[in-house]
Structures are given as C-alpha cells and as structure tokens.
Amino acid sequence: MSMSPHNDESGKKLGMWLFLYTEIILFGGLFVLYAVYLVVHPQDFIEGGKQLDRIFGLVNTVILLISSFAVAASITAVQKGQKGIALAAIGSAVGCGLIFLVNKYFEWGHKFEIGIYPNSERLLDGPVGQNVFFGLYYVVTGLHGIHIIIGMIVLIVAMAFVQAGKITPTRFALLENAGLYWHLVDLIWIFIFPLFYLII
Amino acid sequence: MEAVKSFFETPAPSRFTGIWAWLLTTDHKRIGLMYMFAILFWFCLAILLGGLIRLELMFPGENVLTAELYNSVFTLHGVIMIFLFIIPALPAIFGNFFLPIQIGTDDVFFPKLNLLSWYLYMLGGVVAIAALFSDGFPDTGWTFYVPFSVSTQTNVSTAVFAAFILGFASMLTGLNFITTIHRMRSPKMGWMQIPLFTWSLYATSWVQLLATPVVTITLVLVVVERYLNIGLFDPAKGGDPILYQHLFWMYSHPAVYIMILPGMGVISEIIPVFARKSIFGYKAIVVSSMAIAVAGSLVWAHHMYTSGMSDTAVFVFSLLTFVVAIPSAIKVFSWVSTLYKGAIQMTPPLFLSLCFIYLFSVGGLTGLVLGAAGTDVHVHDTHFVVSHFHFTMFGGTGFAFFAALHYWWPKMFGRMYDFKKAYIASILVTGGFMFHYVPMFIVGLQGMPRRYYDYLPQYAQGNFLAGFGALLMIVGIALMFVNLAVTFRQERNAPADPWGGVTLEWKTASPPTLHNFDHEPAVPDYPYDFTEVVAARAGKTKQNA
C-alpha cells in the first residue's frame, strides 16, 4: 500500500464539522447557565437588557453578516480562479472582524465608565439578578471576542495560503474550513444578540 | 525471516532519524507507542501516590501525611489517574496503534493533528507538574467543586488549565478517529464488518466530542471566578452552586463511559479469539456501545442526590441510571455466552479478561446500589463509593488495559513474554485488588467517609487489610511490567499471529510494516469467523501426531 498524501476534501470538511460541533457545545454550556438564570431572575434580566446599547449590537450584527458574505464570496472567487478578488474578500472579512472588536472595545469601555464590570460596587449593591446578567454578558461576549480573534488569525492564514498558491480551484478545503469557522462565530453572535440586547 | 522491515526501522517522514524520527513522526504506530511510555510514567506515579494514601490510612492517626498534604495527594492521584491515565490509556495507545490496522488502512485521517494531540497531552502533564511546584497542588479533589475551588489558596487555576489542555487533546483524538473510521475504512468493509474494538472507539469518540466541551467551559468558569469574582455560582451574588455540579457532571459522567467503552472493546476482541468461537451477539454489542454513549449522557445528576435537587429530578435520574445498566449487562452476557461451549485456550490476556468480567460486574452491580436514590443517601461520599468506582475504573478499565497490553504486546514489539510470570502477576494484582477494595465496601457501609486522612477506631481493621492489599497489587503490577519489559532483551520471536486471531492486525507482520500491510488486506465477511483457524490448528495437531 502506498502512503501517498490522500486528497479527501469531504473528509477534511467532516473533521471540521465535528470540531464546530464541539464549539457549539462549548457555548451551549453558557447558554444553559443563561437559560437557568433567566428563569430564576426574569425581571432583572429584562432590566439588564435595557441597559445594553441596541445600536451597538445591531451594527455589530450587520458587520458580521457582511463579513460572512465576504468569506463566502472568497470561496466562489477561488473556485473561479480569481485570486485577487479572493484575497480582497478575505481581507475585508478580517477588516470587519477588526471593526467588530473596536466597537466591542468602546461598548465595554462605556460600561466600565458607568461602573458595570465584574465584581464592581454598582453590581454588588444592585439586584443580584443583574449581577448575574452582566456577569454572563461579559463571559459570553468575552469568549465570543476571543473566537473572533482566533477566526481572524485563521482567515489570515488562509489568505497566506491563497497568496502562496496552495489553495487552488480544485483544492480549497482549508479556505472552506476557515470560512466554516468564521460562519460559526458569526452564527453564535446571532444568538447572543437577541439573548442579551433584545430581551424584553 | 524478516524480509520486510518493520515500522521501527522505517521512520515516517523518512527524512528524520534518531530521536526526531519519534518526536516529529506522523506514523500512528509510533505516536501510539509514545503515548504508551508517557501514560505508563503517569500511571506508575499515580499508583505510588495511591500507595501513599493507603499507607496513611493503614493505621489510625497521622502517619506519613499531614491532613493538608493528604488532601493534595488524593487530588493529585485522582487528577493523574483520570485525565492522564484512564481517559487516554486505551484510545491513545491501542486506538492509535490498532484502529487504522483493524480497518485496513495505513494511518489516521489527520496524522499531523494526531501528533499535535500527543504534544497537547505532554503539555497538559507538564502544566500539572507546574501546579505541583508552584503554590501547592489543589486540595479540592478532582471534581473542583465550587465554592471551595474558588476560595482555596492552592493553585487551582494551573491544575484546571492542565485539565483543559488534556481535554483538548482527548477531543482532537476523538475527532480524528471518527473521521478515520468514516473516510479511510477499507472500501470492502461495511459497518457490520468493523471489529468491536474499533466500534467501541467510535462510540467513545462521539462521547468525547459530545461531552468534553462542557467540562472545558466549566473549568474556564472556575478560572474566571477565581480572577474576576463574578459570582455565577455564588448564591449571595445571584448564582447557584448546584449549577456548577450539573455542568461538571454533564461531562464527567459521560467521561466514565469514555473510560470504560474502549475497555469493553478490548474484552470483546480477546474473548472470541481464545474461545475459538464467533462472538455472541456482535450486533447487540455494537448497538449497546452506541446505547451506552447516548444513555450515559443522560444520567449525570446521579452524583448529586444529596446536593439539594428536586425529588422529581432525583427520580428521573435514578430511573435513567437503571436504564444505562442494561447495555452494559448485554455485553457481559454476550462475553459469557461466547465462552460457553467454546474451545477455550487459556492465556494471560484471557485470564485478565475473565478477571475483568468478574470485577466489572461487581462494580456495575454496586453502581445500582448507588443509582437507587434511597440507598445512595446512606452511602453517599463514603468508602463504598470509592470502592465502587475503583471496581469499574481499575477492575474494569485497568484490567482491560493490562489485558490489551498482553494481547497486543507481541504484535506491537514482535516479542513474546513469559506466560508463567504473567499469570503470577495477574493473580497477585487480582488478589491484592480484592483485599484492597472489598474491605472498603464494608467500612463504607458502616459509614466511613471518603477524603479524610484519619478515621474512627472501629474502621481500623478494614483499613489495615486494604493497605495489605495495596502492597500485593503494587508488587503484582511491578512484576507484570518487568516481565513485559525484559522482552526487549530478547530477539523478535513472535509470529504474525501468535493467538489465532482473525481481525486484520493479525494478518500483518509483528511488528507491522510502515504502511501496515504489504498488499491490500482481504476483508473477511464477518470479523469473528474462526472456522479456518480451528481447521488449521486441527490440521497441525494431526501432523504432529
């Protein structure tokens, strides 16, 4: 038998899907906490949600949707052999991720200014339910932010591969997997946004 | 004799030599062996720690350990045994080595990821040691329960981080195995022709993917709480400590099946080979593996009957716990039925498998005592529990590990060991095991709590016997390992198929060649058809006569 490097694109994607599945479970644990505490402190969660800036949340949602479109476009471009467009598309997706993080920075910064941060006096003196709400808010959006950063790194690696010509119209599983990861990070935000910002 | 070079002589990738041929290899067999040496190191260390615990408990009062040190030692024993030995032992060593061979292929699907998993495993071990030498190893027990794990001064964060890394390694191995089984199986091998060890790894891998991320996020939350003090599990701040326990056991109970399922797979391989008889209920064993994977994920809260859950929840989880006993029992019945009217050939692996069946059955049945809510309240957190899970984890997985070592040793290294010493060692370990854990059942029922360095005078006799048993076990295990290790001094003398096995690993040389097979192996219609083996051996006896 030969040990020639196998080129099984769907196998690679299967591996990626399994990995994405573990990511869903990872955030799933936090969503379980959210669900339980929502039942325990419903009124405090609604009050907490009102204090989050919906405009910020909405803008970030739109930014991530645009970035997901860009990633999808880059795959089509690679399939058609249009390297320049592919690079530009991935680059703009990475740029969107950066804008998202900058927004997040200002949003968190504002919350810190008015005294809403983990273990702050304002939260400790206020209703306990709001402490849990904002505690979860920081943990969930923080973990999501880390995933945005990882996603950007993965996309940049994919970009380098496209640039080096290692991703071709027939072999693009790496880019597709990077894209899948980015879509997942986007999708998780689609759940975070209503759970924290739009709760009524 | 050796026309074809084995994988020991042919590094992959071939440009590396010496130590690099091991450290940078992508060959699943070499990675499996690298796991073996690392895992055996941790196993021996944890055995010695366990011996230290027993020495402290052998006589009343403070003997060799202070109370604080005792807490750290039992935590360290638990963390090493679970995260560094039991979870990876069978999948990472024997799974890596034999899964690709059993399905007739040349490697796992992601060879580089496989190597990365090994490095993550090693890193996890190093981080665990780092925790030991910084602010003292945690004294929380391996469960890291809040609020103690958040408030204790010992170095919980580093130890938890080690568990996090090890979880990642185990997850990636699972991912690799599932993809390998789906995509690289010999095209001639259908799902119902896959050997049972590989099937059990398939079920295990799903549990690893399903459950590990939950403990990952739970451990992350412990670290977050230690640094940021959010209070997600602190009732004074609106949190609920019981939720931590739920999240923890949502992983850690399924993890119990990560530990035992591959062991069951090993036994399902060994029993038919030495009974010279097709395995009884192949499909039932396959289905029960998957059933354990599913049902085992739904019973986590049976660790928490006394934590203050609602009675309804206790009832539901108790019922589900009884349900999960069914597929395990199906396996035990199938193994025993396979032996019935078989042409049994006694060998060390079979002997150890028989010990497994006995010890695991005791462990399983005492599990029902704990699964029933009424009796559990009585024995919760006593030595009865300690004894129960050692019967399943050590008597089960540990003995399956020993059996696998003896079954596949000639295949992995091409060297046969001395049977007589192997038998003596096995008897010592099993006898010591009974001396060790049966008294624990009794003192547990009498009410001796776990996790204390001292006890009331009425428990002295039981603890003394247990300490004596521990000594026998340690001697037995040492003899067993030495007996295997001395084979390295001898020539490679094992034939390709020393046992008369019929799965694909016995169709290749001992040790296997780099690509496992010289030519495409013929996949049998049914993986446990021994008619040819029986006929060939009968022919040989006739010739001899």
Chai-1 contact restraints between the chains, C-beta under 6 A:
chainA,res_idxA,chainB,res_idxB,connection_type,confidence,min_distance_angstrom,max_distance_angstrom,comment,restraint_id
A,M1,B,D106,contact,1.0,0.0,6.0,A-B,restraint_1
A,M1,B,H515,contact,1.0,0.0,6.0,A-B,restraint_2
A,M1,B,F517,contact,1.0,0.0,6.0,A-B,restraint_3
A,M3,B,D106,contact,1.0,0.0,6.0,A-B,restraint_4
A,M3,B,H515,contact,1.0,0.0,6.0,A-B,restraint_5
A,D8,B,R183,contact,1.0,0.0,6.0,A-B,restraint_6
A,G11,B,F109,contact,1.0,0.0,6.0,A-B,restraint_7
A,G11,B,T179,contact,1.0,0.0,6.0,A-B,restraint_8
A,G11,B,R183,contact,1.0,0.0,6.0,A-B,restraint_9
A,L14,B,T179,contact,1.0,0.0,6.0,A-B,restraint_10
A,G15,B,L175,contact,1.0,0.0,6.0,A-B,restraint_11
A,G15,B,T179,contact,1.0,0.0,6.0,A-B,restraint_12
A,L18,B,L175,contact,1.0,0.0,6.0,A-B,restraint_13
A,L18,B,I178,contact,1.0,0.0,6.0,A-B,restraint_14
A,L18,B,L209,contact,1.0,0.0,6.0,A-B,restraint_15
A,F19,B,L175,contact,1.0,0.0,6.0,A-B,restraint_16
A,T22,B,M171,contact,1.0,0.0,6.0,A-B,restraint_17
A,T22,B,L209,contact,1.0,0.0,6.0,A-B,restraint_18
A,T22,B,P213,contact,1.0,0.0,6.0,A-B,restraint_19
A,I25,B,P213,contact,1.0,0.0,6.0,A-B,restraint_20
A,L26,B,P213,contact,1.0,0.0,6.0,A-B,restraint_21
A,L26,B,T216,contact,1.0,0.0,6.0,A-B,restraint_22
A,L26,B,I217,contact,1.0,0.0,6.0,A-B,restraint_23
A,G29,B,V214,contact,1.0,0.0,6.0,A-B,restraint_24
A,G29,B,I217,contact,1.0,0.0,6.0,A-B,restraint_25
A,G29,B,L247,contact,1.0,0.0,6.0,A-B,restraint_26
A,P118,B,L228,contact,1.0,0.0,6.0,A-B,restraint_27
A,P118,B,I230,contact,1.0,0.0,6.0,A-B,restraint_28
A,N119,B,N229,contact,1.0,0.0,6.0,A-B,restraint_29
A,V128,B,K237,contact,1.0,0.0,6.0,A-B,restraint_30
A,V128,B,G238,contact,1.0,0.0,6.0,A-B,restraint_31
A,G129,B,G238,contact,1.0,0.0,6.0,A-B,restraint_32
A,N131,B,K237,contact,1.0,0.0,6.0,A-B,restraint_33
A,N131,B,G238,contact,1.0,0.0,6.0,A-B,restraint_34
A,V132,B,G238,contact,1.0,0.0,6.0,A-B,restraint_35
A,G135,B,I230,contact,1.0,0.0,6.0,A-B,restraint_36
A,G135,B,L232,contact,1.0,0.0,6.0,A-B,restraint_37
